Amino acid sequence: MVTEKKKKSKVPHTYVILFAMIIVVALLTYVIPAGQYQKIELETGRMVVDPNSYAQVDSNPAKVFDVLKAFPKGLAAAQSIVFFIFIVGGSFNIVNKTGAIEAGISKIAVSLKGMEGLMIPIFIIVFSIGGATIGMAEEAIVFVPIGIALARALGYDAIVGMAIVALGAAAGFTAGVINPFTVGVAQGIAEIPLFSGIVLRLVILVCTWVLVITYVYKYAKKVKSDPTKSLVYDLEQEEKHNAIDLSNIKKMTTNDVLVLLVFAAGMGVLVYGVFQYGWYITEIAAIFLAIGILSGIVAKMTLDDIAKNFIAGAKDIAMGALVVGLARGLLVIMEGSLIIDTVVYGLASAINGLPKAVSAVGMLVVQSFINFFIPSGSGQAATTMPIMAPLSDVIGVTRQTAVLAYQFGDGISNSIIPTSGVLLANLSIAKIKYEKWVKFVAPLIALWTLMAAAFMVIAVLINYGP
């Protein structure tokens, strides 16, 4: 008797999806007219677009060779994040091989035994405070492996471990209470008082906490009761040999204590540098490299073993690191074909003339769409706020409301769009496939966007202003 096996629909590889998107965007360059805004310099020295200067220019559609060059050009354009992923992955593997992280997390996990659920709100709130104040995003990447190790030790999976760090930071970043890189920049361009309207943003932060914590906790509870329900069950089986066994806890040694002190000191230097000197990706990568090397030395590894462990760690996340460059290829095609400004102009024009509340929600939708192509917070502010601020005057909503739309549009979608370098960096370090993360986070993004839309309507009703 012949039995037919039911074929499961297979999701294409992440590289296939992204390369297909590059081809689609390249084809669109033959349809979307090329256009540009002129840029002007503000008194602060910041370059922004002149909202009245849009004009079509000579078409420059992408050729076949441009599509092929998009990947290497994308790697070059995103080199800081790509090399950051390699360095963090390699350095953390050195730290991990010392056994100190396992010993430290085992102690924390044992202390949370019976109260595992507390880990989720604690992590999310702590990292959200970082996102709401210093605009923590890239800085949180280095904590993802720790979040995952602790989550696994408590019976959860890699998605929970990444979510409590990444979504925690995203929650604060989106609320943007005193985020200088988004709200600060946008309000400066919109010419309203710096960090004005803070009360509503605090309310938004608390509501976001409730939403994100509830969502992650519900998924985590399901995984803990039945590990086969994990969206990354295959990954958890592969990583089983690396999981911490709480029934056989590794005793903490003097070397472990020294390694943890090196790690803590490194994190302290990192935070100080970010606050005091405005350190970014390159400096953070350098600090983490130092942490890795010093941890290996105090753990009495040979220099050869330190090098081998670094290479092994970098090798494990090569796929994820290269994905960042491939995703950036989308922007390379659009920038080279001069269609980004046309997209911005078209979207802004589409919401002009609508009722106030509808226009406000329309601003949110427009900013979310633009974020796919301009995932940089400050970059998006410089591109869109000179257009959205005067547009808000025309449609009769406050400029503070326009900033709120930008803030939501820039923040929420960063947790799902494939052009977000931070998201891809987190996924590569966590070894989670992009499509698995999308399956997990998509319902949350939908709920989060609906909540944002509700706040946009509230902003219109209360005439949200400075």
NUTOR-144930 format. One line per field, with one value per residue (C-alpha): x, y, z. Coordinates in nm, 2 decimals. Layout:
REM residues N
c1: c(X, ...)
c2: c(Y, ...)
c3: c(Z, ...)
REM end
This chain:
REM residues 466
c1: c(0.00, 0.14, 0.11, 0.13, 0.31, 0.15, 0.38, 0.43, 0.45, 0.81, 0.90, 1.18, 1.52, 1.57, 1.83, 1.58, 1.31, 1.54, 1.70, 1.35, 1.26, 1.56, 1.45, 1.10, 1.23, 1.46, 1.16, 0.97, 1.25, 1.11, 0.76, 0.83, 0.96, 1.30, 1.28, 1.47, 1.42, 1.69, 1.85, 1.91, 2.12, 1.95, 2.11, 2.20, 2.41, 2.17, 2.09, 1.71, 1.50, 1.32, 0.95, 0.87, 1.17, 1.06, 1.11, 1.14, 1.48, 1.62, 1.52, 1.79, 1.63, 1.83, 2.00, 2.07, 2.43, 2.30, 2.09, 2.40, 2.60, 2.33, 2.46, 2.83, 2.73, 2.48, 2.76, 2.98, 2.70, 2.62, 2.98, 2.97, 2.68, 2.81, 3.15, 2.98, 2.79, 3.11, 3.30, 3.03, 2.96, 3.33, 3.39, 3.09, 3.19, 3.52, 3.33, 3.09, 3.36, 3.51, 3.19, 3.14, 2.82, 2.68, 2.77, 2.63, 2.30, 2.26, 2.26, 2.01, 1.79, 1.79, 1.70, 1.40, 1.29, 0.91, 0.90, 1.02, 0.76, 0.92, 1.21, 0.99, 0.86, 1.19, 1.39, 1.14, 1.10, 1.47, 1.56, 1.26, 1.40, 1.72, 1.53, 1.32, 1.61, 1.93, 1.76, 1.90, 1.88, 2.22, 2.35, 2.11, 2.24, 2.52, 2.27, 2.07, 2.29, 2.25, 1.87, 1.85, 2.08, 1.86, 1.54, 1.65, 1.76, 1.41, 1.24, 1.17, 1.32, 1.54, 1.25, 1.16, 1.52, 1.56, 1.21, 1.27, 1.58, 1.50, 1.13, 1.20, 1.44, 1.19, 0.91, 1.11, 1.25, 0.90, 0.75, 1.05, 1.00, 1.33, 1.49, 1.73, 1.78, 1.42, 1.19, 1.47, 1.57, 1.21, 1.10, 1.40, 1.32, 0.95, 1.05, 0.87, 1.02, 1.26, 1.09, 0.77, 0.45, 0.62, 0.31, 0.14, 0.46, 0.48, 0.13, 0.22, 0.52, 0.31, 0.05, 0.33, 0.47, 0.13, 0.10, 0.45, 0.48, 0.14, 0.22, 0.56, 0.44, 0.15, 0.39, 0.65, 0.39, 0.28, 0.64, 0.72, 0.41, 0.49, 0.83, 0.71, 0.49, 0.80, 0.83, 1.20, 1.17, 1.43, 1.68, 1.62, 1.69, 2.01, 2.12, 2.03, 2.39, 2.45, 2.16, 2.22, 2.12, 1.99, 2.00, 2.37, 2.49, 2.84, 3.02, 3.14, 3.52, 3.75, 3.82, 3.44, 3.41, 3.70, 3.54, 3.21, 3.39, 3.56, 3.22, 3.05, 3.34, 3.32, 2.95, 3.01, 3.27, 3.03, 2.74, 2.97, 3.11, 2.76, 2.64, 2.96, 3.11, 2.83, 2.99, 2.82, 2.87, 3.25, 3.33, 3.09, 3.24, 3.59, 3.48, 3.33, 3.64, 3.84, 3.59, 3.64, 4.02, 4.05, 3.79, 4.00, 4.32, 4.17, 4.02, 4.37, 4.30, 4.60, 4.62, 4.56, 4.24, 4.12, 4.17, 4.01, 3.70, 3.67, 3.67, 3.42, 3.18, 3.21, 3.16, 2.84, 2.67, 2.81, 2.48, 2.30, 2.58, 2.56, 2.18, 2.23, 2.42, 2.17, 1.88, 2.07, 2.08, 1.71, 1.81, 2.11, 1.88, 1.63, 1.90, 2.09, 1.76, 1.66, 1.31, 1.31, 1.22, 0.94, 0.79, 0.81, 0.65, 0.37, 0.28, 0.27, 0.05, -0.19, -0.30, -0.34, -0.71, -0.83, -1.03, -0.80, -0.82, -0.79, -0.50, -0.32, -0.36, -0.25, 0.07, 0.14, 0.08, 0.31, 0.59, 0.57, 0.59, 0.88, 1.06, 1.10, 1.32, 1.48, 1.51, 1.75, 1.56, 1.75, 1.77, 1.40, 1.34, 1.57, 1.39, 1.02, 0.98, 1.05, 0.76, 0.52, 0.56, 0.42, 0.18, 0.04, -0.02, -0.22, -0.44, -0.51, -0.33, -0.05, 0.32, 0.35, 0.10, 0.32, 0.62, 0.41, 0.33, 0.70, 0.79, 0.54, 0.62, 0.99, 0.98, 0.71, 0.80, 1.17, 1.09, 0.97, 1.11, 1.40, 1.58, 1.64, 2.00, 1.94, 1.67, 1.89, 2.18, 1.97, 1.84, 2.18, 2.32, 2.01, 2.03, 1.66, 1.54, 1.37, 1.05, 1.02, 1.05, 0.79, 0.55, 0.60, 0.60, 0.35, 0.04, 0.21, 0.31, -0.06, -0.18, 0.09, 0.00, -0.37, -0.27, -0.06, -0.35, -0.58, -0.32, -0.30, -0.68, -0.65, -0.37, -0.61, -0.89, -0.68, -0.51, -0.17, 0.08, 0.38)
c2: c(0.00, 0.34, 0.60, 0.96, 1.19, 1.52, 1.79, 2.08, 2.43, 2.53, 2.89, 3.01, 3.07, 3.42, 3.50, 3.39, 3.62, 3.92, 3.87, 3.84, 4.17, 4.33, 4.21, 4.35, 4.69, 4.69, 4.64, 4.92, 5.16, 5.13, 5.24, 5.49, 5.82, 5.94, 6.25, 6.45, 6.70, 6.97, 6.97, 7.28, 7.33, 7.44, 7.67, 7.36, 7.24, 6.95, 6.88, 6.84, 6.84, 7.15, 7.03, 7.25, 7.15, 6.81, 6.78, 6.49, 6.42, 6.20, 5.84, 5.60, 5.25, 4.96, 4.73, 4.36, 4.43, 4.68, 4.40, 4.18, 4.46, 4.54, 4.26, 4.37, 4.74, 4.66, 4.49, 4.79, 5.03, 4.82, 4.73, 4.87, 4.64, 4.34, 4.35, 4.44, 4.11, 3.91, 4.07, 4.03, 3.67, 3.58, 3.77, 3.63, 3.28, 3.34, 3.45, 3.16, 2.90, 3.02, 2.88, 3.19, 3.29, 2.95, 2.96, 3.31, 3.24, 2.91, 3.10, 3.36, 3.08, 2.89, 3.21, 3.25, 2.89, 2.90, 3.27, 3.22, 3.46, 3.75, 3.74, 3.86, 4.19, 4.27, 4.24, 4.41, 4.71, 4.74, 4.74, 4.97, 5.23, 5.22, 5.26, 5.54, 5.74, 5.68, 5.53, 5.19, 4.97, 4.85, 4.86, 4.59, 4.34, 4.22, 4.12, 3.89, 3.58, 3.63, 3.67, 3.35, 3.15, 3.26, 3.19, 2.84, 2.77, 2.86, 2.64, 2.89, 2.92, 3.15, 3.36, 3.44, 3.52, 3.76, 3.91, 4.02, 4.21, 4.33, 4.40, 4.55, 4.80, 4.85, 4.93, 5.22, 5.33, 5.36, 5.54, 5.77, 5.95, 6.14, 5.95, 6.21, 6.02, 6.02, 6.25, 6.49, 6.52, 6.53, 6.79, 7.01, 6.99, 7.05, 7.36, 7.26, 7.26, 6.97, 6.67, 6.86, 6.64, 6.40, 6.31, 6.14, 5.95, 5.82, 5.69, 5.53, 5.37, 5.21, 5.09, 4.94, 4.76, 4.60, 4.49, 4.35, 4.18, 4.02, 3.90, 3.76, 3.60, 3.42, 3.27, 3.18, 3.00, 2.80, 2.69, 2.61, 2.38, 2.21, 2.27, 2.13, 2.44, 2.65, 2.82, 2.73, 2.38, 2.25, 2.51, 2.42, 2.06, 2.16, 2.38, 2.13, 2.04, 2.41, 2.44, 2.49, 2.19, 2.33, 1.98, 1.98, 2.33, 2.42, 2.55, 2.90, 2.93, 3.23, 3.24, 3.26, 3.55, 3.73, 3.68, 3.82, 4.12, 4.18, 4.15, 4.39, 4.64, 4.63, 4.70, 4.99, 5.14, 5.09, 5.27, 5.55, 5.59, 5.60, 5.86, 6.07, 6.04, 5.93, 5.60, 5.39, 5.06, 5.08, 5.17, 4.91, 4.64, 4.74, 4.72, 4.38, 4.26, 4.37, 4.19, 3.87, 3.88, 3.98, 3.71, 3.45, 3.57, 3.57, 3.23, 3.11, 3.02, 3.01, 3.28, 3.02, 2.90, 3.26, 3.30, 2.97, 3.04, 3.38, 3.24, 2.97, 3.22, 3.45, 3.15, 3.04, 3.37, 3.43, 3.37, 3.63, 3.89, 3.85, 3.89, 4.25, 4.33, 4.16, 4.35, 4.68, 4.60, 4.70, 5.06, 5.06, 4.99, 5.27, 5.52, 5.45, 5.49, 5.81, 5.68, 5.72, 6.08, 6.01, 5.75, 6.00, 6.27, 6.05, 5.92, 6.26, 6.39, 6.10, 6.21, 6.58, 6.68, 6.39, 6.45, 6.53, 6.20, 6.00, 6.22, 6.16, 5.78, 5.82, 5.99, 5.69, 5.45, 5.67, 5.68, 5.30, 5.25, 5.49, 5.32, 5.01, 5.21, 5.45, 5.24, 5.50, 5.70, 6.02, 5.97, 5.93, 6.24, 6.45, 6.32, 6.32, 6.58, 6.89, 6.76, 6.63, 6.93, 7.19, 6.93, 6.90, 7.28, 7.24, 6.95, 7.11, 6.88, 6.99, 6.94, 6.74, 6.49, 6.48, 6.39, 6.12, 5.97, 5.96, 5.82, 5.53, 5.47, 5.46, 5.24, 4.97, 4.83, 4.81, 4.48, 4.31, 4.48, 4.30, 4.62, 4.68, 4.61, 4.59, 4.32, 4.12, 4.15, 4.02, 3.73, 3.63, 3.62, 3.43, 3.19, 3.25, 3.24, 3.56, 3.39, 3.22, 3.56, 3.71, 3.43, 3.51, 3.89, 3.97, 3.96, 4.18, 4.43, 4.44, 4.50, 4.75, 4.94, 4.95, 5.09, 5.35, 5.44, 5.49, 5.72, 5.92, 5.98, 6.07, 6.32, 6.49, 6.50, 6.66, 6.89, 6.74, 7.01, 7.14)
c3: c(0.00, -0.09, 0.17, 0.08, 0.31, 0.37, 0.25, 0.49, 0.35, 0.39, 0.46, 0.23, 0.38, 0.52, 0.25, -0.02, 0.12, 0.14, -0.20, -0.35, -0.18, -0.34, -0.68, -0.62, -0.51, -0.81, -1.04, -0.86, -0.95, -1.31, -1.19, -0.91, -1.04, -0.91, -0.70, -0.43, -0.16, -0.11, 0.23, 0.45, 0.76, 1.08, 1.33, 1.53, 1.24, 1.17, 0.80, 0.73, 0.41, 0.28, 0.28, -0.02, -0.23, -0.37, -0.74, -0.98, -1.13, -1.41, -1.37, -1.26, -1.23, -1.10, -1.34, -1.30, -1.19, -0.94, -0.78, -0.76, -0.61, -0.35, -0.12, -0.10, -0.10, 0.18, 0.38, 0.33, 0.44, 0.75, 0.82, 1.18, 1.28, 1.09, 1.25, 1.58, 1.56, 1.48, 1.77, 2.03, 1.92, 1.94, 2.27, 2.44, 2.34, 2.53, 2.84, 2.81, 2.78, 3.11, 3.28, 3.49, 3.31, 3.37, 3.74, 3.79, 3.61, 3.79, 4.12, 3.99, 3.85, 4.18, 4.37, 4.13, 4.17, 4.21, 4.11, 3.75, 3.62, 3.80, 3.56, 3.27, 3.42, 3.59, 3.27, 3.05, 3.29, 3.35, 2.98, 2.89, 3.13, 2.93, 2.61, 2.74, 2.87, 2.68, 2.37, 2.44, 2.14, 2.01, 2.37, 2.47, 2.21, 2.44, 2.70, 2.47, 2.54, 2.91, 2.88, 2.68, 2.92, 3.22, 3.03, 2.94, 3.29, 3.41, 3.16, 2.88, 2.53, 2.33, 2.21, 2.57, 2.65, 2.36, 2.41, 2.77, 2.65, 2.30, 2.35, 2.69, 2.53, 2.24, 2.48, 2.64, 2.31, 2.16, 2.45, 2.42, 2.76, 2.74, 2.44, 2.30, 1.97, 1.87, 2.07, 2.14, 1.77, 1.64, 1.88, 1.80, 1.43, 1.50, 1.70, 2.02, 2.38, 2.44, 2.61, 2.64, 2.66, 2.90, 3.10, 2.81, 2.72, 3.07, 3.05, 2.71, 2.88, 3.15, 2.90, 2.69, 2.99, 3.05, 2.69, 2.63, 2.97, 2.94, 2.58, 2.66, 2.99, 2.81, 2.55, 2.82, 3.04, 2.74, 2.66, 3.02, 3.05, 2.71, 2.56, 2.23, 2.19, 2.15, 1.81, 1.82, 1.96, 1.70, 1.82, 2.18, 2.10, 1.92, 2.21, 2.48, 2.55, 2.63, 2.87, 3.24, 3.45, 3.78, 3.94, 3.90, 3.95, 3.87, 4.18, 4.15, 4.17, 4.23, 3.86, 3.79, 4.04, 3.86, 3.52, 3.64, 3.79, 3.46, 3.28, 3.53, 3.51, 3.13, 3.14, 3.38, 3.15, 2.85, 3.03, 3.14, 2.79, 2.63, 2.88, 2.90, 2.56, 2.33, 2.25, 1.98, 1.79, 1.74, 2.10, 2.24, 2.02, 2.14, 2.51, 2.45, 2.28, 2.59, 2.81, 2.61, 2.62, 2.99, 3.08, 2.91, 3.08, 3.43, 3.37, 3.28, 2.92, 2.69, 2.43, 2.16, 2.33, 2.35, 1.98, 1.90, 2.11, 1.96, 1.61, 1.70, 1.84, 1.54, 1.31, 1.49, 1.41, 1.06, 0.89, 1.11, 1.06, 0.68, 0.68, 0.80, 0.49, 0.26, 0.43, 0.39, 0.01, 0.00, 0.10, -0.13, -0.43, -0.32, -0.25, -0.58, -0.77, -0.59, -0.51, -0.12, -0.13, -0.38, -0.14, 0.15, -0.06, -0.19, 0.16, 0.31, 0.03, 0.08, 0.43, 0.35, 0.37, 0.58, 0.91, 1.21, 1.39, 1.07, 0.96, 1.30, 1.26, 0.89, 1.01, 1.23, 0.93, 0.71, 0.96, 1.02, 0.64, 0.60, 0.89, 0.67, 0.43, 0.69, 1.01, 1.17, 1.43, 1.39, 1.02, 0.99, 1.20, 0.98, 0.67, 0.77, 1.05, 0.83, 0.62, 0.90, 1.12, 0.87, 0.75, 1.10, 1.09, 0.77, 0.88, 1.22, 1.47, 1.70, 1.62, 1.94, 1.78, 1.47, 1.69, 1.86, 1.52, 1.43, 1.77, 1.73, 1.37, 1.43, 1.74, 1.71, 1.36, 1.45, 1.62, 1.30, 0.99, 0.82, 0.75, 1.13, 1.19, 1.57, 1.52, 1.29, 1.52, 1.81, 1.60, 1.48, 1.83, 1.96, 1.65, 1.59, 1.23, 1.12, 1.01, 1.36, 1.53, 1.30, 1.39, 1.75, 1.74, 1.46, 1.69, 1.94, 1.67, 1.56, 1.92, 1.98, 1.66, 1.76, 2.10, 1.93, 1.70, 2.01, 2.16, 1.84, 1.86, 2.23, 2.13, 1.88, 2.14, 2.41, 2.17, 2.28, 2.30, 2.49)
REM end
